[in-house]
Amino acid sequence: MKKRTLIFTLLIAVSGLFAFKGLEHRVMKRRFFHSGISGTPYIVIKKSDYELSVYDAEGWYATYPAVFGNKSLDDKMVMGDRKTPEGEYKIASKRPHEKWDKMMLLNYPTQIDIDKFNDRKAKGLIPKDAKLGNGIGIHGTWNRDDMAVDYYQNWTNGCISLKREDIEELYDIIPVGTKVTIQH
């Protein structure tokens, strides 16, 4: 009887490890023993990992959980598709935001985005009357709605959303002009 109980207990423990494995990367990670950003920072956003990472002259600095627009996580095609664009951008401006705490606007669309859009239009992948869109940024969640990030709820219109505490920290350490790479 004890052997059966031990096996059952081990099975529960092992299944518990697998059940919580997905949550382990959702906890914000930060480089230890460092007082702040060293040199010029840059940001890498990996949509498939639901993460925004900050790097500086010493390498990796911090990673924050993030959510996006459309559930598909595909590259933005047209205005209104709620997809987050992929490519190289810069923080164009920063400001407080009445709904989402802080907003760091990206310089989307770039010339590369315009060229991709026109190429897709020429190939018939998007309607001839489609528009590219603009206004993509990194911002917080609605007040008291950080759970959207915890539960991978892609809710934006194409922006990158962080928990309010995380956008506060990021906003304080990232200057205008910071390079931002968005990958699938």
C-alpha positions as CSV (number, residue, x, y, z in Angstrom):
1,M,0.0,0.0,0.0
2,K,2.8,2.4,0.8
3,K,4.5,1.8,-2.5
4,R,1.3,2.6,-4.4
5,T,0.9,5.8,-2.4
6,L,4.5,6.8,-3.1
7,I,4.0,6.2,-6.8
8,F,0.8,8.2,-6.8
9,T,2.5,11.1,-4.9
10,L,5.4,11.1,-7.4
11,L,3.0,11.2,-10.3
12,I,1.1,14.1,-8.9
13,A,4.4,16.0,-8.2
14,V,5.7,15.4,-11.7
15,S,2.5,16.4,-13.3
16,G,2.5,19.5,-11.2
17,L,5.9,20.5,-12.5
18,F,4.6,20.2,-16.1
19,A,1.5,22.2,-15.3
20,F,3.4,25.1,-13.9
21,K,6.3,25.1,-16.5
22,G,4.5,27.6,-18.7
23,L,4.3,30.1,-15.8
24,E,8.0,30.1,-15.0
25,H,9.0,32.5,-17.9
26,R,6.1,34.8,-17.0
27,V,7.9,36.1,-13.9
28,M,10.0,39.2,-14.6
29,K,13.7,38.4,-14.7
30,R,16.4,41.0,-14.1
31,R,20.2,40.9,-14.0
32,F,21.4,40.9,-10.4
33,F,24.1,43.0,-8.8
34,H,23.5,46.0,-11.1
35,S,22.2,49.4,-10.2
36,G,21.0,50.5,-13.6
37,I,21.3,50.5,-17.4
38,S,24.9,50.6,-18.6
39,G,25.5,52.4,-21.9
40,T,22.8,52.6,-24.7
41,P,19.9,50.2,-24.1
42,Y,18.0,48.3,-26.8
43,I,14.8,46.3,-26.7
44,V,14.0,42.9,-28.3
45,I,10.4,41.8,-28.4
46,K,9.7,38.1,-29.1
47,K,6.0,37.7,-29.8
48,S,6.1,33.9,-29.8
49,D,7.6,34.0,-26.3
50,Y,5.4,36.8,-25.1
51,E,8.4,38.7,-23.9
52,L,10.0,42.1,-24.1
53,S,13.8,42.0,-23.2
54,V,16.1,44.9,-22.5
55,Y,19.8,44.8,-23.3
56,D,22.6,47.2,-22.5
57,A,26.4,47.5,-22.8
58,E,26.8,44.6,-20.4
59,G,24.3,42.3,-22.2
60,W,20.9,41.2,-21.0
61,Y,19.3,43.5,-18.4
62,A,15.7,42.5,-17.9
63,T,12.8,40.6,-19.4
64,Y,9.1,41.5,-19.0
65,P,6.0,39.5,-19.9
66,A,4.1,41.1,-22.8
67,V,1.0,40.7,-24.9
68,F,0.1,42.0,-28.3
69,G,-2.8,42.4,-30.7
70,N,-4.3,39.6,-32.7
71,K,-4.0,36.0,-31.4
72,S,-2.3,34.8,-34.6
73,L,0.9,36.8,-33.7
74,D,1.5,37.3,-37.5
75,D,3.1,40.4,-38.9
76,K,0.9,43.5,-39.3
77,M,-0.7,43.6,-42.8
78,V,-3.3,46.4,-42.8
79,M,-4.9,49.0,-40.5
80,G,-7.4,47.4,-38.3
81,D,-6.1,43.8,-38.4
82,R,-5.0,44.1,-34.7
83,K,-1.6,42.5,-35.6
84,T,1.7,43.7,-34.1
85,P,4.2,44.7,-36.7
86,E,7.6,43.0,-37.0
87,G,10.9,44.8,-37.8
88,E,13.3,47.4,-36.6
89,Y,11.9,50.5,-34.9
90,K,12.8,53.3,-32.4
91,I,11.0,54.9,-29.5
92,A,9.7,58.1,-31.1
93,S,8.1,59.6,-28.1
94,K,7.1,58.9,-24.5
95,R,4.2,60.3,-22.5
96,P,1.8,59.5,-19.7
97,H,-1.5,57.9,-21.0
98,E,-4.9,58.3,-19.5
99,K,-6.0,54.7,-20.1
100,W,-2.7,52.6,-20.2
101,D,-0.5,54.5,-17.7
102,K,2.5,55.2,-19.9
103,M,2.9,55.2,-23.7
104,M,6.2,54.8,-25.6
105,L,5.2,55.4,-29.3
106,L,7.3,53.6,-32.0
107,N,8.2,55.2,-35.3
108,Y,5.9,52.8,-37.2
109,P,5.5,52.7,-40.1
110,T,9.1,52.9,-41.4
111,Q,10.0,52.9,-45.0
112,I,10.5,49.1,-44.9
113,D,7.0,48.7,-43.5
114,I,5.7,50.9,-46.4
115,D,7.6,48.9,-48.9
116,K,6.3,45.6,-47.5
117,F,2.8,46.9,-47.5
118,N,3.0,48.1,-51.2
119,D,4.6,44.8,-52.2
120,R,1.8,42.8,-50.5
121,K,-0.8,45.1,-52.2
122,A,0.9,44.6,-55.6
123,K,0.8,40.8,-55.1
124,G,-2.9,40.9,-54.2
125,L,-2.3,39.7,-50.6
126,I,-4.2,42.7,-49.3
127,P,-7.1,44.7,-50.8
128,K,-6.2,47.6,-53.1
129,D,-8.0,50.1,-50.9
130,A,-6.3,48.9,-47.7
131,K,-4.4,51.4,-45.5
132,L,-1.2,50.7,-43.6
133,G,-2.1,52.2,-40.2
134,N,0.1,53.8,-37.5
135,G,0.1,54.6,-33.8
136,I,1.9,51.4,-32.6
137,G,3.5,51.7,-29.2
138,I,4.5,50.0,-25.9
139,H,2.1,50.7,-23.1
140,G,0.6,49.4,-19.9
141,T,-2.8,47.6,-19.3
142,W,-6.1,49.1,-18.3
143,N,-6.2,49.9,-14.6
144,R,-6.5,46.7,-12.5
145,D,-6.2,44.5,-15.6
146,D,-2.7,43.1,-15.4
147,M,-4.2,39.6,-15.5
148,A,-4.5,40.1,-19.3
149,V,-0.7,39.7,-19.4
150,D,-0.6,36.8,-17.0
151,Y,-3.2,34.9,-19.1
152,Y,-1.6,35.7,-22.6
153,Q,-4.7,37.7,-23.6
154,N,-3.7,39.5,-26.8
155,W,-6.1,42.5,-26.5
156,T,-4.4,45.5,-28.1
157,N,-4.9,47.0,-31.6
158,G,-1.4,46.0,-32.5
159,C,0.6,47.5,-29.7
160,I,2.8,45.8,-27.1
161,S,1.2,45.8,-23.6
162,L,3.1,45.2,-20.3
163,K,1.8,45.1,-16.7
164,R,1.5,48.6,-15.2
165,E,4.4,48.1,-12.8
166,D,6.6,46.9,-15.7
167,I,5.7,49.8,-18.0
168,E,6.5,52.2,-15.1
169,E,10.0,50.7,-14.7
170,L,10.7,50.4,-18.5
171,Y,9.5,54.0,-19.0
172,D,12.0,55.3,-16.5
173,I,15.0,53.5,-17.9
174,I,14.4,53.7,-21.7
175,P,15.1,57.0,-23.5
176,V,13.5,58.3,-26.7
177,G,15.5,57.0,-29.6
178,T,16.0,53.5,-28.2
179,K,16.2,50.8,-30.8
180,V,13.3,48.2,-30.7
181,T,13.4,44.9,-32.6
182,I,10.1,43.1,-32.9
183,Q,10.3,39.4,-34.0
184,H,7.7,36.7,-34.4
